[in-house]
């Protein structure tokens, strides 16, 4: 929650690269997220197929992957 992401696919009229913030993370077998985008649009049920981490979130995940 609170991570910054961008779209990797066009979803509900939002273009690829639209940036947003995770406001809800949900699921056990299928992790899905509700995202609030910069223009105020909120979209739920997005997952790793639709999103990529950016900014501090991407750097944090890179460091964790290098440690593993």
N, C-alpha and C positions, 0 to 999 in steps of 0.2 A: 504494500500500500504506500502511496506517495511517490512511487517511481515515475520517472518521465519516460515516455515511449513515443514512437512515431509509427504511422501506418506503413505497411509494406504492400498492401493491396487497397484498391478503392472500395470503400464501404459506405453505403447509404449516402452517396453524393459527396463524401469527403475525399479529396484527392490523396494519392500516395504521398507520403512525407508529412502529412498533417500531424502536429504534435499535440500530446495530451498528457494527462496525469491519471494514474491508477487510483480510483476512489473505492474500489471493492475488488478483492481477490477471493475466489470461491472455488471449491471442488476438491476431490480426492484423486480420482483416476483421470479426470479431465479438468485441468486447471483453466479457468476462464476469468475474465476481468471485465469490470465496468470502467470505462474511460471517460473523463471529462476533457473535451478538446478546447483549444484556445478560443474558439468562436462560441463556446457555451453549450455545444451539442454534447449529449451523453449517450453512449452506446454500450450495451451490455453484451455478454456472450462472445467476446473477442478472445482469441487465444494466440499461441505462438505462431500460428499460420498468418495472422494479421498484423502482428506487432513486432517491433524490435526496440530494445532498450537504447536510450541515448544519454548523453551527458554523464553525470556522476554515476548513474545506475550502470551504464555500460562499463565504465572504468572499474567499478566495484566487482562486477561479474567477471571481468578479465583477470583481475587480481586473484579472485577465488579460484578460477580455472587453472591459473599458473601454479597455485599452491597444491592443487589436487594431483 
